[in-house]
Amino acid sequence: MKAILILNAGSSSLKFALFPLAPRLADAPRLSGQVEGIGAEPLMHAKDTHSGERFTEALPIAPGTDQNTQHRNALEFVFDWIRRHSPGVDIVAAGHRIVHGGDQYGAPVALTPDVVGALETLIPLAPLHQPHNLRAIKSLFTLMPDVRQVGCFDTAFHRTRLPVAERFPLPRALFDEGVKRYGFHGLSYEFVSRQLPDLLGEEKAHGPIVVAHLGNGASMCALRDGLSRDTSMGFTAVDGLMMGTRTGSLDPGVILHLIEQKGMDAKALSNLVYKQSGLLGVSGISQDMRALLESDEIAAQEAIELFCYRAACMIGQLTMAAGGLDALVFTGGIGEHAAPIRARIAEWLAWTGLHLYPAANQRHATRIHAKDSSVEVLVVPTNEEWMIAHHTVELLGLA
């Protein structure tokens, strides 16, 4: 079987998926999995979609080796496991999720050393993601030199946003240097938007829609004519909604206060806003919404309520950008699986005429709005890996 390998490399993890050469919209990957704990005691969890088998294997990566070596070893382990599990698979191309394309890359691109060099100049715009995305690409150049690679950008889908939505109220020179709102989760929004005509009909799918990608990383996007008009994330992926461990939008005066009064430096602040805040920070219990929903602690309830309130506020803001609200779409781990969160957000939005049908919401149906709701509400699973596979096949002419 000729196949497309999809890679999404993080600082301590490596997600992978294997698709047939011409994946249809509803196709699940043939194989999928994740290596987690790179740098500590790495484990690979994988699934064979056809057989339903699940696998967990420890990686023989020696502690203390540098991060480049550890990631390379993880890639080698994944390739070896795929060959052992599916010896008939012929990987003909690889597609990568790359967080930042900057102003230069607004569409998928064939990856070469020169392109990777250009993408490395964007590391200051996404220091927690971009280096790891690019490390996997460079490793693959040497591990599988005959395999063509394609980069797909989380920022690209938002190139259609309203021009006014790009700017911060900062001096023009900073905007010209690239300090602007880019937006992320674009591959997820692109996948969801492709399904809306079948779910809503062509006319409504081109109307004003807000998509809520709610997970450990969370954002929203205002759609019109199936295109991004605005989104909650901005210059970085810490902006906008409250998330698992990220603050979301924060008064910049708080940062100044922490510098001046607490003596915090850039490293401490980065750790605070990216890793110690959000659901974890407010609850003091967990960043996992499932754990918070099961908890009786008041702090857990406060974290949930703040998450839902901030989400409802953002839907109101993006409704303006979209020019109305014909449909609200939930996706992402929380959006797809946490019925109480969808219900509470809907309660905050009751003023719009939006109402859920509780039984449909509880069973995670595709359509969860009540008959008298003025807004259609959908639950649509996302599939960023499929989107990358599709772009890889199209760009390389493999279909």
ZIQUI-V715600 format. One record per pair of residues at least 6 apart in sequence whose ideal C-beta (glycine too) atoms are under 8 Angstrom apart, sorted by sequence separation. I is the first residue (numbers start at 1). J is the second residue. D is the distance in Angstrom with one decimal. If there is no record, write none. Layout:
# ZIQUI-V715600
i->I j->J d->D
i->I j->J d->D
This chain:
# ZIQUI-V715600
i->8 j->14 d->7.6
i->9 j->15 d->7.7
i->36 j->42 d->6.9
i->37 j->43 d->5.7
i->47 j->53 d->7.1
i->48 j->54 d->7.9
i->83 j->89 d->7.5
i->109 j->115 d->6.0
i->168 j->174 d->7.6
i->199 j->205 d->7.5
i->212 j->218 d->7.9
i->213 j->219 d->5.4
i->222 j->228 d->7.2
i->223 j->229 d->6.7
i->233 j->239 d->5.0
i->234 j->240 d->6.9
i->242 j->248 d->4.4
i->258 j->264 d->4.5
i->259 j->265 d->7.9
i->280 j->286 d->6.4
i->285 j->291 d->6.6
i->286 j->292 d->6.0
i->295 j->301 d->7.9
i->319 j->325 d->4.4
i->330 j->336 d->6.6
i->335 j->341 d->7.8
i->369 j->375 d->6.7
i->392 j->398 d->7.5
i->393 j->399 d->5.2
i->7 j->14 d->6.9
i->8 j->15 d->4.1
i->20 j->27 d->7.1
i->35 j->42 d->5.6
i->36 j->43 d->6.1
i->47 j->54 d->5.2
i->48 j->55 d->7.7
i->82 j->89 d->6.2
i->123 j->130 d->4.8
i->140 j->147 d->6.6
i->168 j->175 d->7.2
i->213 j->220 d->6.9
i->221 j->228 d->5.5
i->222 j->229 d->4.5
i->232 j->239 d->7.0
i->233 j->240 d->4.8
i->241 j->248 d->4.8
i->279 j->286 d->7.1
i->280 j->287 d->3.9
i->285 j->292 d->6.5
i->293 j->300 d->7.9
i->334 j->341 d->5.7
i->335 j->342 d->7.3
i->360 j->367 d->6.5
i->361 j->368 d->4.3
i->369 j->376 d->5.4
i->7 j->15 d->7.2
i->8 j->16 d->7.6
i->19 j->27 d->6.6
i->35 j->43 d->7.2
i->46 j->54 d->7.2
i->47 j->55 d->7.4
i->65 j->73 d->7.6
i->122 j->130 d->5.8
i->123 j->131 d->5.6
i->141 j->149 d->7.7
i->167 j->175 d->6.0
i->197 j->205 d->4.3
i->212 j->220 d->5.0
i->213 j->221 d->7.4
i->222 j->230 d->4.7
i->232 j->240 d->3.1
i->238 j->246 d->4.8
i->240 j->248 d->5.3
i->241 j->249 d->7.9
i->264 j->272 d->7.2
i->279 j->287 d->5.0
i->292 j->300 d->4.3
i->346 j->354 d->5.8
i->360 j->368 d->4.5
i->369 j->377 d->4.1
i->7 j->16 d->5.6
i->35 j->44 d->4.7
i->36 j->45 d->7.3
i->45 j->54 d->7.3
i->46 j->55 d->4.6
i->61 j->70 d->5.5
i->82 j->91 d->7.6
i->140 j->149 d->6.1
i->166 j->175 d->7.9
i->170 j->179 d->6.3
i->196 j->205 d->3.9
i->200 j->209 d->8.0
i->211 j->220 d->6.6
i->221 j->230 d->7.5
i->222 j->231 d->7.1
i->231 j->240 d->7.6
i->232 j->241 d->5.5
i->237 j->246 d->7.6
i->238 j->247 d->6.4
i->239 j->248 d->6.8
i->240 j->249 d->5.9
i->278 j->287 d->6.4
i->279 j->288 d->7.8
i->283 j->292 d->5.7
i->286 j->295 d->7.9
i->291 j->300 d->7.8
i->346 j->355 d->7.0
i->360 j->369 d->7.9
i->367 j->376 d->7.0
i->368 j->377 d->5.1
i->6 j->16 d->6.5
i->19 j->29 d->5.2
i->20 j->30 d->6.3
i->34 j->44 d->7.2
i->45 j->55 d->7.2
i->46 j->56 d->7.9
i->120 j->130 d->7.8
i->210 j->220 d->6.0
i->211 j->221 d->4.9
i->221 j->231 d->4.5
i->238 j->248 d->7.3
i->239 j->249 d->6.0
i->259 j->269 d->7.4
i->279 j->289 d->6.6
i->285 j->295 d->6.0
i->315 j->325 d->7.6
i->346 j->356 d->4.7
i->367 j->377 d->7.3
i->368 j->378 d->7.2
i->5 j->16 d->6.7
i->6 j->17 d->4.4
i->18 j->29 d->5.6
i->19 j->30 d->6.5
i->33 j->44 d->5.9
i->34 j->45 d->5.7
i->44 j->55 d->7.4
i->45 j->56 d->5.3
i->46 j->57 d->7.9
i->119 j->130 d->7.1
i->123 j->134 d->7.9
i->168 j->179 d->6.6
i->210 j->221 d->7.2
i->220 j->231 d->6.7
i->221 j->232 d->7.6
i->258 j->269 d->6.4
i->292 j->303 d->5.9
i->293 j->304 d->6.9
i->357 j->368 d->6.0
i->367 j->378 d->6.0
i->368 j->379 d->6.0
i->5 j->17 d->7.7
i->6 j->18 d->7.4
i->17 j->29 d->3.8
i->18 j->30 d->4.8
i->33 j->45 d->5.7
i->34 j->46 d->7.8
i->44 j->56 d->7.0
i->61 j->73 d->4.9
i->137 j->149 d->6.0
i->168 j->180 d->6.8
i->193 j->205 d->7.9
i->210 j->222 d->5.7
i->211 j->223 d->6.3
i->219 j->231 d->6.1
i->220 j->232 d->4.6
i->283 j->295 d->7.7
i->285 j->297 d->6.2
i->292 j->304 d->5.6
i->330 j->342 d->5.7
i->356 j->368 d->5.4
i->357 j->369 d->6.3
i->366 j->378 d->6.0
i->5 j->18 d->5.8
i->6 j->19 d->6.7
i->18 j->31 d->4.3
i->33 j->46 d->3.0
i->43 j->56 d->6.1
i->44 j->57 d->4.9
i->60 j->73 d->7.9
i->61 j->74 d->7.0
i->95 j->108 d->8.0
i->167 j->180 d->6.3
i->168 j->181 d->6.9
i->196 j->209 d->6.9
i->209 j->222 d->7.6
i->210 j->223 d->7.3
i->219 j->232 d->4.7
i->279 j->292 d->6.3
i->315 j->328 d->6.7
i->343 j->356 d->6.0
i->356 j->369 d->6.0
i->357 j->370 d->4.5
i->366 j->379 d->6.0
i->4 j->18 d->7.3
i->17 j->31 d->7.0
i->18 j->32 d->7.2
i->32 j->46 d->6.8
i->33 j->47 d->6.4
i->43 j->57 d->7.1
i->44 j->58 d->7.9
i->59 j->73 d->6.9
i->104 j->118 d->6.6
i->105 j->119 d->7.6
i->120 j->134 d->6.1
i->137 j->151 d->7.1
i->166 j->180 d->4.9
i->167 j->181 d->7.2
i->208 j->222 d->7.4
i->209 j->223 d->4.3
i->219 j->233 d->4.6
i->255 j->269 d->6.3
i->258 j->272 d->7.4
i->283 j->297 d->7.3
i->285 j->299 d->6.4
i->286 j->300 d->7.9
i->342 j->356 d->6.9
i->355 j->369 d->6.6
i->356 j->370 d->6.1
i->357 j->371 d->7.5
i->365 j->379 d->6.8
i->366 j->380 d->7.1
i->3 j->18 d->5.1
i->4 j->19 d->4.8
i->16 j->31 d->7.8
i->17 j->32 d->4.3
i->31 j->46 d->6.4
i->32 j->47 d->5.5
i->43 j->58 d->5.8
i->44 j->59 d->6.2
i->59 j->74 d->6.4
i->96 j->111 d->7.2
i->119 j->134 d->5.9
i->166 j->181 d->5.4
i->208 j->223 d->7.4
i->209 j->224 d->7.6
i->284 j->299 d->5.5
i->285 j->300 d->5.4
i->289 j->304 d->7.5
i->343 j->358 d->7.2
i->354 j->369 d->7.1
i->355 j->370 d->4.2
i->364 j->379 d->5.7
i->3 j->19 d->6.3
i->4 j->20 d->7.7
i->16 j->32 d->6.9
i->17 j->33 d->7.9
i->31 j->47 d->7.1
i->42 j->58 d->7.2
i->43 j->59 d->7.0
i->61 j->77 d->7.9
i->165 j->181 d->6.3
i->208 j->224 d->5.7
i->232 j->248 d->7.9
i->283 j->299 d->4.9
i->3 j->20 d->6.1
i->4 j->21 d->6.5
i->15 j->32 d->7.9
i->16 j->33 d->5.8
i->31 j->48 d->5.9
i->32 j->49 d->6.9
i->41 j->58 d->7.3
i->42 j->59 d->4.1
i->60 j->77 d->7.8
i->207 j->224 d->7.3
i->282 j->299 d->7.0
i->283 j->300 d->4.8
i->355 j->372 d->6.2
i->356 j->373 d->7.3
i->2 j->20 d->7.5
i->3 j->21 d->6.5
i->15 j->33 d->7.5
i->16 j->34 d->7.3
i->30 j->48 d->7.6
i->31 j->49 d->7.0
i->59 j->77 d->5.1
i->101 j->119 d->7.7
i->116 j->134 d->5.7
i->193 j->211 d->7.5
i->206 j->224 d->7.5
i->219 j->237 d->7.8
i->285 j->303 d->7.8
i->289 j->307 d->7.8
i->343 j->361 d->5.9
i->355 j->373 d->4.4
i->1 j->20 d->6.4
i->2 j->21 d->4.5
i->4 j->23 d->7.4
i->15 j->34 d->4.7
i->16 j->35 d->7.9
i->30 j->49 d->6.1
i->42 j->61 d->5.3
i->100 j->119 d->7.7
i->102 j->121 d->8.0
i->192 j->211 d->5.4
i->206 j->225 d->4.9
i->283 j->302 d->7.3
i->342 j->361 d->5.7
i->354 j->373 d->5.6
i->1 j->21 d->7.9
i->14 j->34 d->6.8
i->29 j->49 d->6.1
i->30 j->50 d->6.7
i->102 j->122 d->4.8
i->161 j->181 d->7.7
i->206 j->226 d->6.0
i->217 j->237 d->6.4
i->220 j->240 d->7.2
i->282 j->302 d->6.2
i->283 j->303 d->3.8
i->353 j->373 d->6.7
i->354 j->374 d->6.5
i->13 j->34 d->5.9
i->14 j->35 d->4.4
i->28 j->49 d->4.7
i->98 j->119 d->6.6
i->101 j->122 d->7.5
i->116 j->137 d->5.8
i->205 j->226 d->6.4
i->219 j->240 d->5.5
i->220 j->241 d->6.7
i->282 j->303 d->4.0
i->328 j->349 d->7.7
i->353 j->374 d->3.1
i->354 j->375 d->4.1
i->356 j->377 d->6.2
i->13 j->35 d->6.4
i->33 j->55 d->7.5
i->41 j->63 d->8.0
i->100 j->122 d->4.7
i->116 j->138 d->6.3
i->161 j->183 d->6.6
i->189 j->211 d->5.7
i->218 j->240 d->7.5
i->219 j->241 d->6.1
i->339 j->361 d->5.0
i->352 j->374 d->6.6
i->353 j->375 d->6.6
i->6 j->29 d->7.3
i->13 j->36 d->4.8
i->38 j->61 d->7.2
i->40 j->63 d->7.3
i->102 j->125 d->6.7
i->218 j->241 d->4.3
i->250 j->273 d->6.8
i->339 j->362 d->5.1
i->352 j->375 d->6.1
i->354 j->377 d->6.6
i->12 j->36 d->6.8
i->13 j->37 d->7.8
i->14 j->38 d->6.8
i->35 j->59 d->6.5
i->39 j->63 d->8.0
i->57 j->81 d->6.9
i->158 j->182 d->6.5
i->189 j->213 d->7.0
i->218 j->242 d->7.3
i->279 j->303 d->5.0
i->282 j->306 d->5.9
i->12 j->37 d->6.4
i->13 j->38 d->6.5
i->100 j->125 d->5.2
i->158 j->183 d->3.5
i->188 j->213 d->5.1
i->218 j->243 d->4.7
i->247 j->272 d->7.9
i->279 j->304 d->7.9
i->339 j->364 d->6.6
i->12 j->38 d->4.7
i->55 j->81 d->7.9
i->100 j->126 d->4.2
i->111 j->137 d->5.6
i->157 j->183 d->7.6
i->158 j->184 d->7.9
i->217 j->243 d->5.6
i->218 j->244 d->7.9
i->247 j->273 d->4.8
i->328 j->354 d->6.8
i->342 j->368 d->6.9
i->349 j->375 d->7.8
i->3 j->30 d->6.6
i->11 j->38 d->7.9
i->12 j->39 d->5.5
i->99 j->126 d->4.7
i->155 j->182 d->4.6
i->196 j->223 d->8.0
i->214 j->241 d->7.7
i->216 j->243 d->6.4
i->217 j->244 d->7.1
i->246 j->273 d->6.5
i->325 j->352 d->6.3
i->337 j->364 d->6.7
i->12 j->40 d->7.5
i->39 j->67 d->6.7
i->42 j->70 d->7.6
i->113 j->141 d->7.0
i->155 j->183 d->6.2
i->158 j->186 d->5.7
i->185 j->213 d->4.9
i->215 j->243 d->8.0
i->216 j->244 d->3.6
i->246 j->274 d->5.6
i->279 j->307 d->6.3
i->336 j->364 d->6.8
i->1 j->30 d->7.4
i->38 j->67 d->7.7
i->100 j->129 d->7.3
i->155 j->184 d->6.4
i->157 j->186 d->3.1
i->215 j->244 d->7.6
i->216 j->245 d->7.4
i->217 j->246 d->7.2
i->245 j->274 d->6.7
i->246 j->275 d->7.9
i->325 j->354 d->7.8
i->55 j->85 d->7.7
i->99 j->129 d->4.0
i->100 j->130 d->5.4
i->154 j->184 d->4.5
i->156 j->186 d->5.5
i->157 j->187 d->7.1
i->193 j->223 d->6.1
i->196 j->226 d->6.9
i->218 j->248 d->7.8
i->245 j->275 d->5.0
i->247 j->277 d->4.2
i->248 j->278 d->7.2
i->315 j->345 d->7.3
i->39 j->70 d->5.9
i->99 j->130 d->5.7
i->154 j->185 d->6.1
i->155 j->186 d->6.0
i->245 j->276 d->6.5
i->246 j->277 d->6.2
i->247 j->278 d->6.3
i->346 j->377 d->7.0
i->38 j->70 d->5.1
i->42 j->74 d->6.4
i->98 j->130 d->7.2
i->119 j->151 d->7.3
i->154 j->186 d->4.8
i->157 j->189 d->5.3
i->185 j->217 d->7.4
i->189 j->221 d->4.7
i->245 j->277 d->6.2
i->246 j->278 d->5.0
i->38 j->71 d->6.4
i->44 j->77 d->6.6
i->153 j->186 d->6.9
i->154 j->187 d->5.9
i->157 j->190 d->4.9
i->193 j->226 d->4.8
i->245 j->278 d->4.8
i->308 j->341 d->6.2
i->312 j->345 d->5.2
i->316 j->349 d->7.7
i->319 j->352 d->7.7
i->44 j->78 d->7.0
i->99 j->133 d->6.0
i->185 j->219 d->4.8
i->189 j->223 d->7.5
i->193 j->227 d->7.9
i->244 j->278 d->5.3
i->245 j->279 d->7.3
i->247 j->281 d->7.7
i->307 j->341 d->7.2
i->311 j->345 d->5.2
i->315 j->349 d->6.3
i->46 j->81 d->7.0
i->98 j->133 d->4.7
i->152 j->187 d->6.0
i->184 j->219 d->6.3
i->238 j->273 d->5.5
i->243 j->278 d->4.6
i->244 j->279 d->5.4
i->245 j->280 d->4.8
i->342 j->377 d->7.7
i->38 j->74 d->5.6
i->97 j->133 d->6.6
i->98 j->134 d->7.4
i->115 j->151 d->7.2
i->183 j->219 d->7.6
i->185 j->221 d->7.3
i->238 j->274 d->5.8
i->242 j->278 d->5.4
i->243 j->279 d->7.3
i->244 j->280 d->6.5
i->245 j->281 d->7.2
i->304 j->340 d->7.9
i->308 j->344 d->4.2
i->312 j->348 d->3.5
i->44 j->81 d->6.7
i->48 j->85 d->7.1
i->96 j->133 d->6.3
i->242 j->279 d->7.1
i->304 j->341 d->7.2
i->308 j->345 d->5.0
i->312 j->349 d->5.5
i->342 j->379 d->7.5
i->110 j->148 d->6.8
i->111 j->149 d->4.1
i->183 j->221 d->7.4
i->35 j->74 d->4.7
i->46 j->85 d->7.9
i->110 j->149 d->7.3
i->111 j->150 d->6.4
i->189 j->228 d->6.5
i->305 j->344 d->7.4
i->309 j->348 d->6.4
i->96 j->136 d->6.5
i->110 j->150 d->5.9
i->111 j->151 d->5.0
i->242 j->282 d->7.8
i->304 j->344 d->7.4
i->308 j->348 d->6.4
i->96 j->137 d->5.7
i->109 j->150 d->7.0
i->35 j->77 d->7.0
i->108 j->150 d->5.5
i->109 j->151 d->5.3
i->186 j->228 d->7.3
i->189 j->231 d->7.8
i->245 j->287 d->4.9
i->35 j->78 d->6.6
i->108 j->151 d->6.5
i->244 j->287 d->3.7
i->336 j->379 d->5.9
i->108 j->152 d->4.8
i->244 j->288 d->7.4
i->289 j->333 d->7.9
i->335 j->379 d->7.1
i->336 j->380 d->7.9
i->33 j->78 d->7.5
i->108 j->153 d->7.4
i->183 j->228 d->6.9
i->244 j->289 d->7.8
i->289 j->334 d->5.1
i->293 j->338 d->6.8
i->336 j->381 d->5.4
i->94 j->140 d->5.9
i->105 j->151 d->7.5
i->107 j->153 d->8.0
i->185 j->231 d->7.6
i->336 j->382 d->7.7
i->106 j->153 d->7.7
i->184 j->231 d->7.7
i->293 j->340 d->5.9
i->328 j->375 d->5.7
i->330 j->377 d->7.4
i->105 j->153 d->5.5
i->108 j->156 d->7.5
i->183 j->231 d->3.8
i->185 j->233 d->7.0
i->290 j->338 d->7.6
i->293 j->341 d->7.9
i->327 j->375 d->6.4
i->328 j->376 d->7.5
i->329 j->377 d->7.8
i->330 j->378 d->7.1
i->331 j->379 d->7.5
i->107 j->156 d->5.9
i->183 j->232 d->8.0
i->184 j->233 d->4.7
i->289 j->338 d->5.6
i->326 j->375 d->6.8
i->327 j->376 d->4.3
i->328 j->377 d->5.0
i->329 j->378 d->4.8
i->330 j->379 d->5.1
i->331 j->380 d->5.3
i->94 j->144 d->7.4
i->101 j->151 d->7.9
i->105 j->155 d->8.0
i->106 j->156 d->5.1
i->181 j->231 d->7.9
i->183 j->233 d->5.3
i->325 j->375 d->5.4
i->326 j->376 d->6.7
i->327 j->377 d->7.2
i->328 j->378 d->7.5
i->329 j->379 d->7.7
i->330 j->380 d->7.4
i->331 j->381 d->6.6
i->332 j->382 d->6.3
i->31 j->82 d->6.6
i->105 j->156 d->6.8
i->182 j->233 d->7.7
i->183 j->234 d->7.1
i->327 j->378 d->6.4
i->329 j->380 d->5.4
i->331 j->382 d->4.4
i->101 j->153 d->3.4
i->181 j->233 d->7.9
i->182 j->234 d->7.0
i->289 j->341 d->6.7
i->91 j->144 d->7.0
i->94 j->147 d->5.4
i->96 j->149 d->6.5
i->98 j->151 d->4.6
i->100 j->153 d->6.9
i->101 j->154 d->7.9
i->102 j->155 d->7.3
i->106 j->159 d->4.4
i->125 j->178 d->6.8
i->181 j->234 d->4.0
i->182 j->235 d->6.5
i->184 j->237 d->4.8
i->31 j->85 d->6.9
i->93 j->147 d->6.2
i->94 j->148 d->7.5
i->95 j->149 d->7.4
i->96 j->150 d->7.0
i->98 j->152 d->6.6
i->99 j->153 d->7.5
i->100 j->154 d->7.3
i->101 j->155 d->4.9
i->181 j->235 d->6.1
i->31 j->86 d->6.7
i->92 j->147 d->6.9
i->93 j->148 d->4.9
i->94 j->149 d->4.8
i->95 j->150 d->4.8
i->96 j->151 d->5.2
i->97 j->152 d->6.1
i->98 j->153 d->5.3
i->99 j->154 d->5.0
i->100 j->155 d->5.7
i->101 j->156 d->5.5
i->180 j->235 d->6.7
i->11 j->67 d->7.9
i->30 j->86 d->7.4
i->91 j->147 d->5.9
i->92 j->148 d->7.6
i->93 j->149 d->7.1
i->94 j->150 d->7.3
i->95 j->151 d->7.8
i->96 j->152 d->6.8
i->98 j->154 d->7.2
i->99 j->155 d->7.4
i->179 j->235 d->6.3
i->14 j->71 d->6.9
i->93 j->150 d->6.8
i->95 j->152 d->6.1
i->97 j->154 d->6.8
i->125 j->182 d->7.5
i->181 j->239 d->7.9
i->30 j->89 d->7.8
i->14 j->74 d->4.9
i->14 j->75 d->6.9
i->71 j->132 d->7.2
i->75 j->136 d->6.5
i->9 j->71 d->6.6
i->16 j->78 d->5.5
i->248 j->310 d->6.4
i->158 j->221 d->7.6
i->14 j->78 d->6.8
i->18 j->82 d->6.5
i->71 j->135 d->5.2
i->75 j->139 d->5.2
i->79 j->143 d->6.8
i->157 j->221 d->7.9
i->165 j->229 d->7.3
i->242 j->306 d->6.1
i->71 j->136 d->6.5
i->75 j->140 d->6.9
i->79 j->144 d->7.3
i->165 j->230 d->4.3
i->242 j->307 d->5.1
i->165 j->231 d->7.9
i->168 j->234 d->7.6
i->241 j->307 d->7.9
i->68 j->135 d->6.3
i->72 j->139 d->4.7
i->76 j->143 d->6.5
i->160 j->227 d->4.2
i->161 j->228 d->5.2
i->162 j->229 d->5.5
i->168 j->235 d->7.4
i->7 j->75 d->7.9
i->18 j->86 d->7.6
i->67 j->135 d->7.7
i->71 j->139 d->6.4
i->75 j->143 d->6.1
i->160 j->228 d->5.2
i->161 j->229 d->5.9
i->162 j->230 d->5.9
i->242 j->310 d->4.8
i->159 j->228 d->7.8
i->160 j->229 d->7.3
i->161 j->230 d->5.4
i->241 j->310 d->5.8
i->242 j->311 d->7.8
i->158 j->228 d->4.6
i->161 j->231 d->6.7
i->241 j->311 d->6.0
i->18 j->89 d->6.8
i->21 j->92 d->6.9
i->68 j->139 d->7.9
i->72 j->143 d->7.3
i->157 j->228 d->5.4
i->216 j->287 d->6.4
i->18 j->91 d->7.6
i->158 j->231 d->5.5
i->241 j->314 d->5.9
i->240 j->314 d->6.7
i->103 j->178 d->6.8
i->102 j->178 d->6.8
i->5 j->82 d->7.9
i->102 j->182 d->7.7
i->100 j->182 d->7.0
i->232 j->314 d->5.3
i->1 j->86 d->7.5
i->99 j->184 d->6.5
i->3 j->89 d->5.1
i->5 j->91 d->4.9
i->232 j->318 d->7.2
i->1 j->88 d->5.9
i->3 j->90 d->6.7
i->4 j->91 d->7.6
i->7 j->94 d->6.2
i->9 j->96 d->7.7
i->231 j->318 d->7.8
i->1 j->89 d->5.4
i->2 j->90 d->5.0
i->3 j->91 d->5.6
i->4 j->92 d->7.2
i->5 j->93 d->7.4
i->6 j->94 d->7.4
i->7 j->95 d->7.5
i->8 j->96 d->7.3
i->230 j->318 d->6.0
i->1 j->90 d->6.9
i->3 j->92 d->7.0
i->4 j->93 d->5.3
i->5 j->94 d->4.5
i->6 j->95 d->5.0
i->7 j->96 d->5.3
i->8 j->97 d->4.3
i->2 j->92 d->5.1
i->4 j->94 d->7.2
i->5 j->95 d->7.4
i->6 j->96 d->7.7
i->7 j->97 d->7.5
i->97 j->187 d->6.5
i->4 j->95 d->6.1
i->6 j->97 d->7.8
i->220 j->311 d->7.5
i->230 j->321 d->3.8
i->229 j->321 d->4.9
i->230 j->322 d->7.8
i->218 j->311 d->7.7
i->229 j->322 d->5.7
i->220 j->314 d->5.2
i->229 j->323 d->7.9
i->220 j->315 d->6.7
i->222 j->318 d->3.9
i->214 j->311 d->6.9
i->221 j->318 d->7.2
i->222 j->319 d->7.4
i->220 j->318 d->5.6
i->224 j->322 d->5.3
i->212 j->311 d->6.6
i->222 j->321 d->4.1
i->223 j->322 d->6.4
i->224 j->323 d->6.1
i->222 j->322 d->3.9
i->212 j->315 d->7.0
i->210 j->315 d->5.3
i->129 j->237 d->7.1
i->210 j->318 d->4.9
i->128 j->237 d->7.9
i->210 j->319 d->6.3
i->125 j->235 d->7.3
i->126 j->236 d->7.0
i->125 j->236 d->7.5
i->126 j->237 d->7.2
i->208 j->319 d->7.0
i->210 j->322 d->6.2
i->209 j->322 d->6.4
i->208 j->322 d->3.6
i->218 j->332 d->6.8
i->208 j->323 d->4.9
i->210 j->325 d->6.2
i->208 j->324 d->3.8
i->209 j->325 d->7.5
i->212 j->328 d->6.9
i->214 j->330 d->6.6
i->218 j->334 d->7.2
i->11 j->128 d->6.8
i->207 j->324 d->7.0
i->208 j->325 d->5.6
i->209 j->326 d->6.2
i->210 j->327 d->7.8
i->212 j->329 d->6.8
i->214 j->331 d->7.5
i->215 j->332 d->3.8
i->216 j->333 d->6.9
i->208 j->326 d->5.4
i->209 j->327 d->4.7
i->210 j->328 d->5.4
i->211 j->329 d->4.5
i->212 j->330 d->5.2
i->213 j->331 d->5.3
i->214 j->332 d->4.6
i->215 j->333 d->4.0
i->10 j->129 d->7.2
i->207 j->326 d->4.2
i->209 j->328 d->7.5
i->210 j->329 d->7.2
i->212 j->331 d->7.0
i->213 j->332 d->4.3
i->214 j->333 d->7.4
i->215 j->334 d->5.4
i->207 j->327 d->7.5
i->209 j->329 d->6.4
i->211 j->331 d->6.4
i->212 j->332 d->7.5
i->214 j->334 d->4.0
i->215 j->335 d->7.1
i->11 j->132 d->5.2
i->214 j->335 d->3.8
i->10 j->132 d->5.4
i->14 j->136 d->6.9
i->204 j->326 d->5.4
i->213 j->335 d->6.5
i->9 j->132 d->4.7
i->204 j->327 d->6.5
i->212 j->335 d->5.5
i->9 j->133 d->5.6
i->214 j->338 d->7.7
i->8 j->133 d->7.8
i->9 j->135 d->6.2
i->200 j->326 d->7.8
i->9 j->136 d->3.8
i->200 j->327 d->5.9
i->214 j->341 d->7.0
i->7 j->136 d->5.1
i->196 j->327 d->7.7
i->7 j->140 d->7.6
i->196 j->329 d->7.4
i->212 j->345 d->7.7
i->192 j->329 d->6.1
i->99 j->237 d->7.1
i->192 j->331 d->5.5
i->5 j->147 d->7.6
i->188 j->331 d->6.5
i->188 j->332 d->7.1
i->128 j->274 d->6.5
i->165 j->321 d->6.8
i->162 j->321 d->6.6
i->199 j->366 d->6.8
i->25 j->194 d->6.8
i->213 j->382 d->6.8
i->25 j->195 d->7.2
i->204 j->376 d->7.3
i->200 j->376 d->6.6
i->200 j->378 d->7.6
i->199 j->378 d->6.0
i->199 j->380 d->7.0
i->196 j->380 d->7.9
i->195 j->380 d->6.0
i->192 j->380 d->5.3
i->192 j->382 d->5.8
i->191 j->382 d->5.5
i->191 j->383 d->5.3
i->191 j->384 d->6.4
i->188 j->382 d->4.4
i->191 j->386 d->6.5
i->188 j->384 d->5.2
i->191 j->387 d->4.5
i->187 j->384 d->4.2
i->190 j->387 d->5.6
i->188 j->387 d->7.8
i->187 j->387 d->4.7
i->187 j->388 d->6.5
i->152 j->387 d->7.0
i->152 j->388 d->4.7
i->150 j->388 d->7.7
i->152 j->391 d->5.0
i->152 j->392 d->7.6
i->150 j->391 d->6.3
i->150 j->392 d->4.3
i->150 j->395 d->5.3
i->150 j->396 d->6.6
i->148 j->396 d->5.7
i->108 j->391 d->4.1
i->108 j->392 d->7.3
i->110 j->395 d->6.4
i->108 j->394 d->7.8
i->109 j->395 d->7.7
i->110 j->396 d->7.1
i->97 j->384 d->6.5
i->108 j->395 d->5.2
i->97 j->388 d->6.0
i->96 j->388 d->7.2
i->95 j->388 d->4.0
i->95 j->389 d->5.8
i->95 j->391 d->6.6
i->95 j->392 d->3.7
i->94 j->392 d->7.4
i->93 j->392 d->5.3
i->93 j->393 d->7.6
i->93 j->396 d->5.6
i->93 j->398 d->6.4
i->92 j->398 d->6.7
i->32 j->385 d->7.3
i->29 j->385 d->6.1
i->29 j->386 d->7.7
i->27 j->386 d->6.5
i->29 j->389 d->7.9
i->25 j->386 d->7.3
i->23 j->386 d->5.8
i->19 j->385 d->7.4
i->23 j->389 d->4.9
i->19 j->386 d->7.0
i->23 j->390 d->6.3
i->17 j->385 d->4.2
i->15 j->385 d->7.9
i->19 j->389 d->4.2
i->23 j->393 d->7.3
i->22 j->393 d->6.2
i->17 j->389 d->7.6
i->21 j->393 d->6.7
i->8 j->384 d->7.7
i->22 j->398 d->7.6
i->8 j->385 d->7.5
i->21 j->398 d->5.9
i->22 j->399 d->5.1
i->21 j->399 d->7.6
i->6 j->385 d->4.6
i->6 j->388 d->5.0
i->6 j->389 d->5.7
i->4 j->389 d->4.7
i->6 j->392 d->7.8
i->4 j->392 d->5.4
i->4 j->393 d->6.4
i->4 j->398 d->7.8
